[in-house]
Amino acid sequence: MKQRVYQHILPEGAVEYFPAKVHQSSGFVESYAIKGFNIPVSAIFDEASNMETLQKLMKQ
């Protein structure tokens, strides 16, 4: 199974979301709304990576 995240954005003033990026399992998803916030795609699909990422976020 391919692990991908399809990211959509809602530009300011727009009424519809549109596709922005497709992230592969080895990459990171970066927020357009929260500057500097990103997580590895693996944290979405893998429980161990999820917990590791969550612990890092909680320390910030």
PyMOL Python script that loads the backbone (N, CA, C, O; Angstrom):
from pymol import cmd

cmd.read_pdbstr("""\
ATOM      1  N   MET A   1       0.842  -1.174   0.000  1.00  0.00           N
ATOM      2  CA  MET A   1       0.000   0.000   0.000  1.00  0.00           C
ATOM      3  C   MET A   1       0.892   1.245   0.000  1.00  0.00           C
ATOM      4  O   MET A   1       1.861   1.317   0.756  1.00  0.00           O
ATOM      5  N   LYS A   2       0.572   2.197  -0.828  1.00  0.00           N
ATOM      6  CA  LYS A   2       1.331   3.442  -0.880  1.00  0.00           C
ATOM      7  C   LYS A   2       0.819   4.383   0.197  1.00  0.00           C
ATOM      8  O   LYS A   2      -0.387   4.567   0.364  1.00  0.00           O
ATOM      9  N   GLN A   3       1.746   4.966   0.912  1.00  0.00           N
ATOM     10  CA  GLN A   3       1.388   5.892   1.980  1.00  0.00           C
ATOM     11  C   GLN A   3       1.631   7.313   1.481  1.00  0.00           C
ATOM     12  O   GLN A   3       2.769   7.769   1.366  1.00  0.00           O
ATOM     13  N   ARG A   4       0.538   7.988   1.193  1.00  0.00           N
ATOM     14  CA  ARG A   4       0.601   9.344   0.665  1.00  0.00           C
ATOM     15  C   ARG A   4      -0.386  10.225   1.415  1.00  0.00           C
ATOM     16  O   ARG A   4      -1.404   9.759   1.927  1.00  0.00           O
ATOM     17  N   VAL A   5      -0.060  11.503   1.467  1.00  0.00           N
ATOM     18  CA  VAL A   5      -0.973  12.490   2.031  1.00  0.00           C
ATOM     19  C   VAL A   5      -1.242  13.516   0.939  1.00  0.00           C
ATOM     20  O   VAL A   5      -0.318  14.108   0.382  1.00  0.00           O
ATOM     21  N   TYR A   6      -2.506  13.713   0.648  1.00  0.00           N
ATOM     22  CA  TYR A   6      -2.918  14.714  -0.343  1.00  0.00           C
ATOM     23  C   TYR A   6      -3.306  15.968   0.432  1.00  0.00           C
ATOM     24  O   TYR A   6      -4.303  15.980   1.154  1.00  0.00           O
ATOM     25  N   GLN A   7      -2.525  17.002   0.277  1.00  0.00           N
ATOM     26  CA  GLN A   7      -2.757  18.250   1.006  1.00  0.00           C
ATOM     27  C   GLN A   7      -3.512  19.232   0.120  1.00  0.00           C
ATOM     28  O   GLN A   7      -3.148  19.456  -1.034  1.00  0.00           O
ATOM     29  N   HIS A   8      -4.563  19.809   0.675  1.00  0.00           N
ATOM     30  CA  HIS A   8      -5.369  20.819  -0.017  1.00  0.00           C
ATOM     31  C   HIS A   8      -5.299  22.106   0.782  1.00  0.00           C
ATOM     32  O   HIS A   8      -5.140  22.077   2.002  1.00  0.00           O
ATOM     33  N   ILE A   9      -5.416  23.233   0.100  1.00  0.00           N
ATOM     34  CA  ILE A   9      -5.396  24.521   0.794  1.00  0.00           C
ATOM     35  C   ILE A   9      -6.601  25.361   0.373  1.00  0.00           C
ATOM     36  O   ILE A   9      -7.180  25.181  -0.698  1.00  0.00           O
ATOM     37  N   LEU A  10      -6.946  26.276   1.258  1.00  0.00           N
ATOM     38  CA  LEU A  10      -8.022  27.226   0.993  1.00  0.00           C
ATOM     39  C   LEU A  10      -7.398  28.610   0.988  1.00  0.00           C
ATOM     40  O   LEU A  10      -7.188  29.195   2.051  1.00  0.00           O
ATOM     41  N   PRO A  11      -7.098  29.143  -0.187  1.00  0.00           N
ATOM     42  CA  PRO A  11      -6.484  30.468  -0.262  1.00  0.00           C
ATOM     43  C   PRO A  11      -7.403  31.532   0.343  1.00  0.00           C
ATOM     44  O   PRO A  11      -8.626  31.387   0.353  1.00  0.00           O
ATOM     45  N   GLU A  12      -6.795  32.583   0.835  1.00  0.00           N
ATOM     46  CA  GLU A  12      -7.547  33.677   1.429  1.00  0.00           C
ATOM     47  C   GLU A  12      -8.565  34.216   0.425  1.00  0.00           C
ATOM     48  O   GLU A  12      -8.224  34.514  -0.720  1.00  0.00           O
ATOM     49  N   GLY A  13      -9.805  34.336   0.863  1.00  0.00           N
ATOM     50  CA  GLY A  13     -10.863  34.855   0.011  1.00  0.00           C
ATOM     51  C   GLY A  13     -11.518  33.814  -0.881  1.00  0.00           C
ATOM     52  O   GLY A  13     -12.529  34.100  -1.523  1.00  0.00           O
ATOM     53  N   ALA A  14     -10.961  32.618  -0.930  1.00  0.00           N
ATOM     54  CA  ALA A  14     -11.523  31.565  -1.782  1.00  0.00           C
ATOM     55  C   ALA A  14     -12.678  30.862  -1.076  1.00  0.00           C
ATOM     56  O   ALA A  14     -12.807  30.936   0.146  1.00  0.00           O
ATOM     57  N   VAL A  15     -13.496  30.195  -1.839  1.00  0.00           N
ATOM     58  CA  VAL A  15     -14.610  29.438  -1.275  1.00  0.00           C
ATOM     59  C   VAL A  15     -14.443  27.934  -1.498  1.00  0.00           C
ATOM     60  O   VAL A  15     -15.255  27.142  -1.019  1.00  0.00           O
ATOM     61  N   GLU A  16     -13.403  27.541  -2.217  1.00  0.00           N
ATOM     62  CA  GLU A  16     -13.133  26.136  -2.488  1.00  0.00           C
ATOM     63  C   GLU A  16     -11.684  25.799  -2.209  1.00  0.00           C
ATOM     64  O   GLU A  16     -10.778  26.586  -2.486  1.00  0.00           O
ATOM     65  N   TYR A  17     -11.480  24.604  -1.649  1.00  0.00           N
ATOM     66  CA  TYR A  17     -10.123  24.095  -1.463  1.00  0.00           C
ATOM     67  C   TYR A  17      -9.598  23.604  -2.811  1.00  0.00           C
ATOM     68  O   TYR A  17     -10.374  23.217  -3.685  1.00  0.00           O
ATOM     69  N   PHE A  18      -8.273  23.623  -2.970  1.00  0.00           N
ATOM     70  CA  PHE A  18      -7.704  23.032  -4.164  1.00  0.00           C
ATOM     71  C   PHE A  18      -6.439  22.271  -3.800  1.00  0.00           C
ATOM     72  O   PHE A  18      -5.782  22.599  -2.813  1.00  0.00           O
ATOM     73  N   PRO A  19      -6.089  21.251  -4.591  1.00  0.00           N
ATOM     74  CA  PRO A  19      -4.914  20.432  -4.295  1.00  0.00           C
ATOM     75  C   PRO A  19      -3.640  21.271  -4.313  1.00  0.00           C
ATOM     76  O   PRO A  19      -3.416  22.065  -5.226  1.00  0.00           O
ATOM     77  N   ALA A  20      -2.816  21.083  -3.297  1.00  0.00           N
ATOM     78  CA  ALA A  20      -1.561  21.826  -3.223  1.00  0.00           C
ATOM     79  C   ALA A  20      -0.368  20.902  -3.443  1.00  0.00           C
ATOM     80  O   ALA A  20       0.504  21.186  -4.264  1.00  0.00           O
ATOM     81  N   LYS A  21      -0.336  19.784  -2.694  1.00  0.00           N
ATOM     82  CA  LYS A  21       0.811  18.873  -2.781  1.00  0.00           C
ATOM     83  C   LYS A  21       0.384  17.448  -2.476  1.00  0.00           C
ATOM     84  O   LYS A  21      -0.625  17.209  -1.813  1.00  0.00           O
ATOM     85  N   VAL A  22       1.175  16.507  -2.976  1.00  0.00           N
ATOM     86  CA  VAL A  22       1.059  15.111  -2.595  1.00  0.00           C
ATOM     87  C   VAL A  22       2.374  14.762  -1.907  1.00  0.00           C
ATOM     88  O   VAL A  22       3.449  14.915  -2.489  1.00  0.00           O
ATOM     89  N   HIS A  23       2.281  14.295  -0.669  1.00  0.00           N
ATOM     90  CA  HIS A  23       3.470  13.977   0.115  1.00  0.00           C
ATOM     91  C   HIS A  23       3.661  12.470   0.167  1.00  0.00           C
ATOM     92  O   HIS A  23       2.723  11.728   0.458  1.00  0.00           O
ATOM     93  N   GLN A  24       4.876  12.021  -0.114  1.00  0.00           N
ATOM     94  CA  GLN A  24       5.208  10.603  -0.080  1.00  0.00           C
ATOM     95  C   GLN A  24       5.620  10.195   1.333  1.00  0.00           C
ATOM     96  O   GLN A  24       5.869  11.048   2.185  1.00  0.00           O
ATOM     97  N   SER A  25       5.688   8.909   1.571  1.00  0.00           N
ATOM     98  CA  SER A  25       5.945   8.382   2.918  1.00  0.00           C
ATOM     99  C   SER A  25       7.279   8.817   3.515  1.00  0.00           C
ATOM    100  O   SER A  25       7.421   8.823   4.738  1.00  0.00           O
ATOM    101  N   SER A  26       8.245   9.176   2.704  1.00  0.00           N
ATOM    102  CA  SER A  26       9.548   9.575   3.243  1.00  0.00           C
ATOM    103  C   SER A  26       9.654  11.083   3.471  1.00  0.00           C
ATOM    104  O   SER A  26      10.692  11.568   3.919  1.00  0.00           O
ATOM    105  N   GLY A  27       8.591  11.826   3.166  1.00  0.00           N
ATOM    106  CA  GLY A  27       8.645  13.283   3.252  1.00  0.00           C
ATOM    107  C   GLY A  27       7.978  13.852   4.491  1.00  0.00           C
ATOM    108  O   GLY A  27       7.664  13.133   5.440  1.00  0.00           O
ATOM    109  N   PHE A  28       7.772  15.143   4.460  1.00  0.00           N
ATOM    110  CA  PHE A  28       7.147  15.876   5.550  1.00  0.00           C
ATOM    111  C   PHE A  28       5.952  16.653   5.026  1.00  0.00           C
ATOM    112  O   PHE A  28       5.949  17.112   3.884  1.00  0.00           O
ATOM    113  N   VAL A  29       4.936  16.796   5.870  1.00  0.00           N
ATOM    114  CA  VAL A  29       3.784  17.643   5.568  1.00  0.00           C
ATOM    115  C   VAL A  29       4.001  18.943   6.321  1.00  0.00           C
ATOM    116  O   VAL A  29       4.142  18.948   7.543  1.00  0.00           O
ATOM    117  N   GLU A  30       4.027  20.042   5.585  1.00  0.00           N
ATOM    118  CA  GLU A  30       4.222  21.357   6.198  1.00  0.00           C
ATOM    119  C   GLU A  30       2.916  22.126   6.150  1.00  0.00           C
ATOM    120  O   GLU A  30       2.249  22.177   5.117  1.00  0.00           O
ATOM    121  N   SER A  31       2.555  22.728   7.284  1.00  0.00           N
ATOM    122  CA  SER A  31       1.315  23.483   7.375  1.00  0.00           C
ATOM    123  C   SER A  31       1.438  24.815   6.655  1.00  0.00           C
ATOM    124  O   SER A  31       2.450  25.507   6.765  1.00  0.00           O
ATOM    125  N   TYR A  32       0.389  25.164   5.914  1.00  0.00           N
ATOM    126  CA  TYR A  32       0.319  26.489   5.307  1.00  0.00           C
ATOM    127  C   TYR A  32      -0.222  27.486   6.327  1.00  0.00           C
ATOM    128  O   TYR A  32       0.071  28.678   6.243  1.00  0.00           O
ATOM    129  N   ALA A  33      -1.005  27.008   7.282  1.00  0.00           N
ATOM    130  CA  ALA A  33      -1.664  27.879   8.253  1.00  0.00           C
ATOM    131  C   ALA A  33      -0.792  28.192   9.468  1.00  0.00           C
ATOM    132  O   ALA A  33      -0.884  29.281  10.034  1.00  0.00           O
ATOM    133  N   ILE A  34       0.054  27.238   9.868  1.00  0.00           N
ATOM    134  CA  ILE A  34       0.896  27.421  11.054  1.00  0.00           C
ATOM    135  C   ILE A  34       2.348  27.421  10.613  1.00  0.00           C
ATOM    136  O   ILE A  34       2.926  26.365  10.355  1.00  0.00           O
ATOM    137  N   LYS A  35       2.928  28.588  10.529  1.00  0.00           N
ATOM    138  CA  LYS A  35       4.300  28.738  10.043  1.00  0.00           C
ATOM    139  C   LYS A  35       5.266  27.919  10.901  1.00  0.00           C
ATOM    140  O   LYS A  35       5.256  28.008  12.129  1.00  0.00           O
ATOM    141  N   GLY A  36       6.100  27.120  10.229  1.00  0.00           N
ATOM    142  CA  GLY A  36       7.109  26.321  10.909  1.00  0.00           C
ATOM    143  C   GLY A  36       6.634  24.971  11.411  1.00  0.00           C
ATOM    144  O   GLY A  36       7.442  24.188  11.910  1.00  0.00           O
ATOM    145  N   PHE A  37       5.334  24.672  11.291  1.00  0.00           N
ATOM    146  CA  PHE A  37       4.811  23.389  11.757  1.00  0.00           C
ATOM    147  C   PHE A  37       4.883  22.377  10.638  1.00  0.00           C
ATOM    148  O   PHE A  37       4.371  22.605   9.542  1.00  0.00           O
ATOM    149  N   ASN A  38       5.530  21.242  10.926  1.00  0.00           N
ATOM    150  CA  ASN A  38       5.565  20.148   9.966  1.00  0.00           C
ATOM    151  C   ASN A  38       5.703  18.829  10.707  1.00  0.00           C
ATOM    152  O   ASN A  38       6.219  18.783  11.824  1.00  0.00           O
ATOM    153  N   ILE A  39       5.247  17.777  10.089  1.00  0.00           N
ATOM    154  CA  ILE A  39       5.364  16.438  10.647  1.00  0.00           C
ATOM    155  C   ILE A  39       5.741  15.480   9.525  1.00  0.00           C
ATOM    156  O   ILE A  39       5.411  15.712   8.362  1.00  0.00           O
ATOM    157  N   PRO A  40       6.439  14.392   9.884  1.00  0.00           N
ATOM    158  CA  PRO A  40       6.750  13.398   8.858  1.00  0.00           C
ATOM    159  C   PRO A  40       5.486  12.659   8.435  1.00  0.00           C
ATOM    160  O   PRO A  40       4.610  12.397   9.259  1.00  0.00           O
ATOM    161  N   VAL A  41       5.394  12.332   7.178  1.00  0.00           N
ATOM    162  CA  VAL A  41       4.253  11.570   6.670  1.00  0.00           C
ATOM    163  C   VAL A  41       4.157  10.243   7.421  1.00  0.00           C
ATOM    164  O   VAL A  41       3.054   9.761   7.682  1.00  0.00           O
ATOM    165  N   SER A  42       5.275   9.660   7.764  1.00  0.00           N
ATOM    166  CA  SER A  42       5.274   8.373   8.476  1.00  0.00           C
ATOM    167  C   SER A  42       4.532   8.458   9.804  1.00  0.00           C
ATOM    168  O   SER A  42       4.005   7.447  10.269  1.00  0.00           O
ATOM    169  N   ALA A  43       4.473   9.636  10.430  1.00  0.00           N
ATOM    170  CA  ALA A  43       3.771   9.795  11.710  1.00  0.00           C
ATOM    171  C   ALA A  43       2.265   9.607  11.555  1.00  0.00           C
ATOM    172  O   ALA A  43       1.568   9.359  12.538  1.00  0.00           O
ATOM    173  N   ILE A  44       1.771   9.721  10.356  1.00  0.00           N
ATOM    174  CA  ILE A  44       0.344   9.535  10.105  1.00  0.00           C
ATOM    175  C   ILE A  44       0.006   8.048   9.974  1.00  0.00           C
ATOM    176  O   ILE A  44      -1.094   7.625  10.330  1.00  0.00           O
ATOM    177  N   PHE A  45       0.949   7.262   9.464  1.00  0.00           N
ATOM    178  CA  PHE A  45       0.682   5.866   9.164  1.00  0.00           C
ATOM    179  C   PHE A  45       1.316   4.867  10.127  1.00  0.00           C
ATOM    180  O   PHE A  45       0.872   3.721  10.203  1.00  0.00           O
ATOM    181  N   ASP A  46       2.336   5.277  10.855  1.00  0.00           N
ATOM    182  CA  ASP A  46       3.087   4.363  11.716  1.00  0.00           C
ATOM    183  C   ASP A  46       2.963   4.800  13.179  1.00  0.00           C
ATOM    184  O   ASP A  46       3.301   5.934  13.519  1.00  0.00           O
ATOM    185  N   GLU A  47       2.485   3.911  14.034  1.00  0.00           N
ATOM    186  CA  GLU A  47       2.228   4.253  15.437  1.00  0.00           C
ATOM    187  C   GLU A  47       3.498   4.684  16.176  1.00  0.00           C
ATOM    188  O   GLU A  47       3.458   5.644  16.945  1.00  0.00           O
ATOM    189  N   ALA A  48       4.609   4.004  15.963  1.00  0.00           N
ATOM    190  CA  ALA A  48       5.858   4.360  16.644  1.00  0.00           C
ATOM    191  C   ALA A  48       6.334   5.746  16.216  1.00  0.00           C
ATOM    192  O   ALA A  48       6.748   6.549  17.053  1.00  0.00           O
ATOM    193  N   SER A  49       6.277   6.024  14.926  1.00  0.00           N
ATOM    194  CA  SER A  49       6.663   7.346  14.422  1.00  0.00           C
ATOM    195  C   SER A  49       5.708   8.415  14.931  1.00  0.00           C
ATOM    196  O   SER A  49       6.126   9.536  15.222  1.00  0.00           O
ATOM    197  N   ASN A  50       4.432   8.075  15.041  1.00  0.00           N
ATOM    198  CA  ASN A  50       3.429   9.004  15.569  1.00  0.00           C
ATOM    199  C   ASN A  50       3.769   9.400  16.991  1.00  0.00           C
ATOM    200  O   ASN A  50       3.754  10.583  17.329  1.00  0.00           O
ATOM    201  N   MET A  51       4.077   8.418  17.828  1.00  0.00           N
ATOM    202  CA  MET A  51       4.400   8.705  19.232  1.00  0.00           C
ATOM    203  C   MET A  51       5.681   9.520  19.353  1.00  0.00           C
ATOM    204  O   MET A  51       5.752  10.439  20.170  1.00  0.00           O
ATOM    205  N   GLU A  52       6.689   9.199  18.556  1.00  0.00           N
ATOM    206  CA  GLU A  52       7.951   9.940  18.568  1.00  0.00           C
ATOM    207  C   GLU A  52       7.725  11.397  18.169  1.00  0.00           C
ATOM    208  O   GLU A  52       8.255  12.310  18.801  1.00  0.00           O
ATOM    209  N   THR A  53       6.940  11.604  17.123  1.00  0.00           N
ATOM    210  CA  THR A  53       6.642  12.959  16.658  1.00  0.00           C
ATOM    211  C   THR A  53       5.842  13.723  17.698  1.00  0.00           C
ATOM    212  O   THR A  53       6.114  14.897  17.949  1.00  0.00           O
ATOM    213  N   LEU A  54       4.862  13.075  18.305  1.00  0.00           N
ATOM    214  CA  LEU A  54       4.050  13.706  19.329  1.00  0.00           C
ATOM    215  C   LEU A  54       4.895  14.129  20.533  1.00  0.00           C
ATOM    216  O   LEU A  54       4.704  15.216  21.076  1.00  0.00           O
ATOM    217  N   GLN A  55       5.816  13.281  20.942  1.00  0.00           N
ATOM    218  CA  GLN A  55       6.697  13.613  22.062  1.00  0.00           C
ATOM    219  C   GLN A  55       7.590  14.811  21.724  1.00  0.00           C
ATOM    220  O   GLN A  55       7.818  15.667  22.579  1.00  0.00           O
ATOM    221  N   LYS A  56       8.088  14.881  20.509  1.00  0.00           N
ATOM    222  CA  LYS A  56       8.905  16.030  20.092  1.00  0.00           C
ATOM    223  C   LYS A  56       8.082  17.310  20.103  1.00  0.00           C
ATOM    224  O   LYS A  56       8.559  18.356  20.542  1.00  0.00           O
ATOM    225  N   LEU A  57       6.850  17.228  19.621  1.00  0.00           N
ATOM    226  CA  LEU A  57       5.977  18.397  19.586  1.00  0.00           C
ATOM    227  C   LEU A  57       5.640  18.889  20.999  1.00  0.00           C
ATOM    228  O   LEU A  57       5.562  20.095  21.238  1.00  0.00           O
ATOM    229  N   MET A  58       5.445  17.967  21.915  1.00  0.00           N
ATOM    230  CA  MET A  58       5.085  18.329  23.290  1.00  0.00           C
ATOM    231  C   MET A  58       6.250  19.009  24.012  1.00  0.00           C
ATOM    232  O   MET A  58       6.022  19.765  24.957  1.00  0.00           O
ATOM    233  N   LYS A  59       7.485  18.759  23.590  1.00  0.00           N
ATOM    234  CA  LYS A  59       8.664  19.382  24.216  1.00  0.00           C
ATOM    235  C   LYS A  59       8.876  20.801  23.730  1.00  0.00           C
ATOM    236  O   LYS A  59       9.583  21.574  24.378  1.00  0.00           O
ATOM    237  N   GLN A  60       8.287  21.156  22.618  1.00  0.00           N
ATOM    238  CA  GLN A  60       8.512  22.484  22.034  1.00  0.00           C
ATOM    239  C   GLN A  60       7.739  23.531  22.774  1.00  0.00           C
ATOM    240  O   GLN A  60       7.805  24.709  22.425  1.00  0.00           O
TER     241      GLN A  60
END
""", "prot")
cmd.dss("prot")
cmd.show_as("cartoon", "prot")
cmd.util.cbc("prot")
cmd.orient("prot")
